[in-house]
Amino acid sequence: MRLARHAATGGSEATLAPRRRLRAPSGRLVLAASAVVAAALAAIPLIYLVVRVAQAERSEVVEALWSPRIATLMVNTVGLVLAVSAACLVLGVAIAWLLVRTDLSGRRIWLVVTSLSLAVPSYVAAFGWIATTEVRGFWGAFIVLTLCNVPLVTLPTIAALRLANSASEDVARTLGRTRWQAFIEATWPQIRPAALAGVLLVALYVLSDFGSVALMRYQAFTWAIQVAYESLFDRTLAAVMSLVLAAMGIALVVAERRLRGARARVGSTVAARTAPVPVALGRWAWVAHGGLAVMTALSLGVPLGALAKYLVLRTDTSTAVRAEDLLADAVSTVGLAAAGAAVALALALPIGILAARYRSRLATVTESASYLGLALPGIVVGLSLVFFSLNAAPMLYQSIWMLAFAYGVLFLPKAVGAVRSSIGQVEPGLEDAARTMGLSPARVWTRVTARIAWPGIGAGVLLVALTAMKELPATLLLRPTGTETLATSLWRLTSGTAYAAAAPYALVLILVAAVPALLLTREVAGGRRRPEETL
């Protein structure tokens, strides 16, 4: 039954190994205590932000909350989130349907090409658009964020379409429904949870995005928080805005987790599947090819074209790029990302093992706390850790350790997902058999559990490191003085309109980000992993 659920839900919700109840003392209690400590560390940014706002003058907090500025930012942010989410839903479902349910030629190639926009950080895409067009403000942010995030809806919808039972759609057609009516009445209810889960990931991304809205000069919460912190140095206003943004993110994460449960229930009702007959596009195939080509040109062609344009331009001395500076930034980017991945793994191991092996309220609570990284935008984590380090641990302020910890908190959900799913696939009976042969718990772990689970955990850690290389707002706030990364150098140069000098940094970033994007395309489209476990 569990295997059937595993297949029906794409393999990530269920595990091959049964979970146990957390009862025995000793090693299990050590594991539980470690998970609690890890979850508490992951919650530091949110806890400290709440304490920071609570300690401020009540009148000052009330004034900030009810100011017209907050209302304007909320309207702007919510409007952008809704617009981008709706556009991604329409485009993502349409592309998924074309690639799964039609006889369109070159579908595998189109799947890879249309998913590669995930490899373009949104601030790099914004750089490409402002360098080549006059689009700015809401429409600029809307276009950039939509093009960058459509694959977040396309990939889970493709997986759901491949699992959906097409027989009910055939029955609807025999009852006189048009193809569109049959799709809405029979197929859409089956793929809706997966598509809406992708939309919620899009909404979380838009809510937390900083680089593209700042470059497009669109007044969203993230940009306003950065301005309040750097320009006005109004810490109370920045903390209040961060808390409001975090509350919006937490609400979206709660909705996403509830929707995930609904998706599992819908998937488990699929009793049998028949291979659908591909829809013959006929002359409409050229329209489909044209639409996908336009999407590719806008999402990849514009930013890559802008990079190519500036890479071949002759630069003057003020914008020339020195190879040693680019190399130094690349080295610091890799080093900081590796440190962040190590922190994320250290925090994720006890939480992921507890969630995979034991069924208890404690396991649920610690796993839920680890997902705060999805709800807390990078700028909120960065700002809260600035406050925390200045007041509680000044020796860590602007150190690589604090930045690595920020990366660990932000990308902890990805590491926990990799650990939980990998450990869950290790059959507990193998561990029990090893113990009956006289092996100590440590040797059972190294010779059985870790050996089987490590490939999946290692892939998750690699994805965390590669994603951390693209992180911008927390890096801007927490990086050690004098340390630059590819992302911060790109931000500094584009802010000064030194586009020619910024182009090499952007190109290296895209090449680095292409690795997790291709992994995501392969694993999510194959139904082996959810997008939130890899992005």
N, C-alpha and C positions, 0 to 999 in steps of 0.2 A: 504493500500500500504506500509505504514511504517512497519506494522507488518510483511508483507511478506518479506520486506528487512531485517528485524531483524532476521527472521528465516533463510533466505538465507545466511546471512553473519555471522552466528554463534552467533548473539545476541548482540555483543559488539559494533559494529559500529553504529547501529541505536539504538534509545531509544524509549520507549513506550510513552514518553511525548513529545509533540511538543515544539520546542524552540521558544522564542519570540524575538522581536527586542528590543535592549537596547535604550529606549527613556526617560522614566520618571526620574526625579531627585530623591533626598533624598536617600532612602535606596539602590536603584540600583546604584547610583553614589558612595555611600560608598563601596558597593561591588566591583565596577569597580576599585576604588582607591586602595582597599585592594589587588585586584588581580595584579595590576600594581606593587605595593610595593613588593609583594611576588615574582613576576617574576624578578624584579630588584635584589632582594636578591639572587635568584637562579643563576643569571648571574654574580654575583660578581667574582667568580673564573676566568671565561673567560675574563671578562673586565679587571681585574687586571693583568692577564697574558699578555694581549695585551699592556696595559700601561707599564708594567715592561720591555717588549722587546723594546717598542718604546723609552723608556728613556735610554736604553743602547747605547753605542757608535755604530754608524752605521757600521763602519768598523768591529767592533767586531761581530756584528750580521751577516753581510755578510760573514765574514770569517767562522763563525760557520755553516751558512746555506750551503755554498759551500764546506765544508770540506769533504774529502773522508769518514770520520767517519759517517756523516749523510747519505751519499749515501749508505754505507754498511748497516747501521741500517734500512734504508727504504727498501732495497732489501730483507734483512732478514725478516723484519716484514711483508711486502706484500707477500712474498713467503709463510710464515707460514699461513697467513690468507687465501690465495687462496687454499693451499693444504688441510687445515683442513675443509674449507667450501665445497670443492668438495667432500671430503670423507664423510662428514656428509650428503650431499645431496644424494649421492648414497645409503648409508646405511640407512638413515632416511626414504627415499621413499620406499626402499625395505621392511623394517620392517613394515611400515604402510600398505603396500599392503598385506603383509602376514597376518596381524592382522585384516584387514577389508574385504578383497576380497577373502579369501580362507576358506576352511573348517578345518584349522589347529585346533587341539584340544588344550584346555587350553589357549585360546587367552587372556582372561581377566587376567590370572595369568602372562602371558608373557608381557602384557601391563604394569602391575605394576613393574615387575622385571626389564624390560629393561628401564623403566623410573627412577628407583631408583638411577642411576648413577648421576642424578642431585643433589642427597643428598651428594655426595662426592665432597667437594671443590677441585678445580684443584690442589692446592698445597698439599692437603692430598693425592690425587692420585699420584702426582709426588713423594711424600715421599715414598709411597708404591713401586713404580717402581724402584727408586734408591736404596731402601733398599733390594730389592730382585733380581735385574737384573743389567746388565752392560750398559743398554741403556741410552744414554745421548745426549746432543746436539739437532740438528734439529729433528731427528727421535724420540727422547724421548719426546720433546714438542709436536710433531705431534701426537704421539700415545695417550698421556695423554689428550690433548685438544680435540681430536676427540672422544675418548670414553666418555668424560664428557659431550660433547655437542650434540651428536646424537639425544637425546630426544627433543631438541629444534626444530628439523626438523620433527621428527616422530609425535609429538603431533598435531601441526597444520595440517599436511598432513592427519592424521587420521580424524580430524574434516572435512576437505575438501572432503575426499573420501566419508564420510557418507552423505554429501550434494550433491555430484556430481550425475548427471543424467546418469545412466548406460545404458539407452535405446540406446543412440547414439553409444556406444561401441558394443551393440548387432547388431545394423544395420551394422556397419563396418564389423563384423564377417560374416554377411549374404552376404556381397559383396566380400567375399573371402580373407579378411585380416586375417593374423595370429593373435593370441592373443596379441603378443608383438606389432604388427603394429596397432591393434585396440586400444590398451592402449595409444600408443604414439599419434595417430591421434585424438582420441575422448575423452579420460579421462585426459591425461596430460594437455591439455589447461585449463581444469577446476580446477585442483589442483595446477597448476604451481605457481599462485600468493602466495598461502599459503605456499608452499614448499620454494619458494625463500624468502618470508618474514622470515621464520625460518632460512634460510641460512644467511640472513643479521644479524639476532640476533647472530648467531654463529660468524660471522665476527666481530661484535662489541665486543663480549666477548673475542675473541682471541686478538683483537687489544689492549684491556685494561688489559689483564691478566698479572700479575706480578709474582706471587708466583711460578708457574710451570716453566716458562721460566728461572727464576733465579735459581731454584733448579737444572734444567737441564743444566744450564750454557750455555744457548742459547742467543746470543746477539741480543735481540729485543729492541725496543725503551724503553719499561717500565723499563727493567733492567738497560739500559744505563743511564736513567734519575736518577734512584736511586743511581747508582755509582757516577754520576757527582755531585749529591747533597751531598752525605755522604763522599765519598773518596776525591774527588778533591775540593769539595765545590765551584765548578765553577757555580755560580748562573745564569750567562748569558747563558752559554751553556745549563744548565738544563732548563731554561725558554724557550729558542729557541726550544729545542727538544720537550718540553711539548706543545708548540704552534703548531708545525708540527703534533704531534700526535693528538691534539684536532681537527685540520683541517681535518685530515683523518677520525676521528670519526664523525664529523659533516657531511661530505660528505656521509658517510654511513647512517646516520640518515635521511638525506634528501631523499636518495634513498629508504629507508624503508618506509617513509611516502608516497612517490609517489606510491610505490608498493602496499601499503595498500589501496589507492584509487582505483588502478586497480583491486585489489582483490574484493572490494565491487561491482565494475561495472560488473565483471565476475559473481559474485554470484547472482546479481540481474537478470541475464538473464536466470537463471534456472527456467523454467516455471513449470515443473512437474518432479517428480522423481519416479522411480520404484525401488523396492527392488532388488538388483542384486543377481543373482544366484551365490553362492559361488563356486569358482574354486576348483575342486577336486584335491588334491595334489597327492593322491595315494602313490606310493613308495617314492615320493619326500618329503613326510611329515617328514621322518626321517632326511633328509638333512636340512629341515627348522628348525626342533628342534635342530639339531646339531649346525647350524649356530647361532641360538639365544643363545644356551648354551655357545658357545665360546665367543660371545659378552659379556654375563653376567660374565663369568669367568674372562675375561680381565678387564672389567670395575668395577666390584665389588669384584671378587675373589682376584685379586692381591693386592689392597689396604687393604681389610679386612684380607687377609691372612698375609700380612706383620704386621698388627696391632696385630693379634693373636700370631704371632711368637714372637714379642717383649714383648707382655704382659705376656707371660709365661716364658720369660727368667729371669734368676736370675741377677739382676742389682747390680753393685757395688755402692759405696757411691757417686761417682761423677755423676751417672745418676739416682739415686733413686728419686722417686717422693713422695713428702710429701702431704698427703691428704689435709692439711690445705692450701697449695699453690694452689692445683688444685681447691679447693672450692673457694678460694679468686679470682682466675682468672675467674671462672664461674660466681661468683657474679658480678664482675666488667664488664664482657661481657654482662650479662643481663641488668645491670643498664645503661651502655652506649648505648646499643641498644634501650632500652626503651626511653632514652632521645632523641636519633636520630629519633625514630618513632614519638615522640611528636612534634619535630620540623617539620618533614615532613608533619604531619597532619595539623599543623598550616599554613604552606605555601600552602598546597594543597586545603584547604577548599574554600577560595575565588576563586581560579583558576578553580577548579572543578565545583563549583556551577555556576560560570559565563559561563563556556563552556556548561554545561548541560541545562541551562535555557534560554540563550540569543544567538541569531545569530548576531554577529557583528565582524568587523575586529579586534576590541580590544580583544574579546574573543579568536579569532584565534591566535593573536600574543602572548598573555600571555600563552596560552596553549602550543604553539610551544616553547616558552622560557623555560617552565617547563621541556621540553624534553631534555634540555642540559645535564641533568644527564646521559642520555643514551650515549651521545657523548663524555663526559669527563671521561676518565679513572680515577680510584681512585687515582693513583699516581699524575695525573695532578691536580685534585682538592686539594689533600693534599699539594702539593708543592706551588700552587698558594695561598692557605690560610696561609701557613707558611710565604710567602712574605708579604701578606696582613696584618697579625697580627703583624709582626715585625715592619712594617712601619706605619700602620694606627691605630692599636689597640693592642699595646704591652701587655696590661693587660690580653688579651685573649689568648696569645701565650701559647701553650701546656696546655690549660684548657679543662675541659670536655665540656664547652659550644662551643668552636671552633670545637671539634671533633663531637659533636652532630650536629652542623650546617653542617659539611661536610657530615655526614650521610644523613641529610635532603636533601641536594642538590643532592647527588648521587642517592638516591632512591625516589626522588620526583615524577618521572613519574609513579611509581607503586601506590603511594598514590593518585595522580591526577586521574589516571585511575579508582581506586576504588571509589573515590568521584563522579566523573562524571557519571559513569555507575549506581551507586546507587541512586543519586539524579535524574538522568534521568528517573528512573522507578517510581518516585512519580508523580502521575497524578496532574498537576497544578489545575485542577478543584476542587480537594479536598481542596487545600489551599484556592482557591477563596471562596468555600462554608464556610470554617472556618472563613474567614474574614467577610463574610456577617452575621455571627452569633455574631459579635462583638469582636472577639478575636484580640488581638494586634499582630503585626508581630512576636514579640518574642515568644508569646504563640503558634502561628501557627507553628513556627519552632520546638518548643519543643514537642508540642502535636500531630503534624501531620508529618511534613517533616522528622525530626530527628528520630522519632519513626519507620518510615517505612524504611528509608535509613540506619540506624545505623548498622544493621547486616552486610551489604555489606562493609560499610566503616570500621567497626571494623575488619573484615577479612583482608581487605587490609592493615590496620595498623599492624596487627599481622604479616603478611607476610613481611612487611618492617622491623619490629624488628628482625624477624628470619633471614632475609637476611643480615641485618647489623652485626649480630653476626659473619658472615663468612668473613667480609671485612678485608683486610690485608694492602695494601699499604698506604692508607690514615691514618689508625690506627697507623702504624709504625711511620709516620711523625708527627702526631698531638697528640698522647696520652700524658697525663700529665706525668711528670717525676716520675718514680717509679711505675707507673700503668701498669699492664700487663693484656692482655686478653687471651683467649684460643688460638686465632689465632697468636698473637705475641709470646706467649710462645712456641707454636709449631714451629714457624719460627726460633726462637732463638735456640731451641734445635736441630732441623734438620740441621741448618747451622753449628752447632758444631758437627755434626754426632752423637749426643746423641739420637739415634733412640729409644732405650728402654724407655727413659724418655719421649720422644715425643708421644709415642703410646697412653697413656691415654688421652692426650689432643685431639689427632686426633679422638679417639673413641667418646668422648663427643661431639665434633663438628659434626660428622656424625649423631649422634642421634638427635641433635638439627635441623640440616638441613633436616632430613628426613621428618619433619612436612610440610614445604612448598613444598617439592617435591611431597608428596602425594596429597596435596591440588591442586597443579598445574595439576597433572595427572588427577584428578577427574574433575576439572572445564574446562580445555582446551579440553580434549578428549570428554567432554560432550557438547562442543560448547558454554559454558557460559562465557568464558573469553579468551582474547588473551594472548600469552606467555609473551609479554612485560609488561602486566598489573600485572603479578604475580611474575616474576623473579626479 
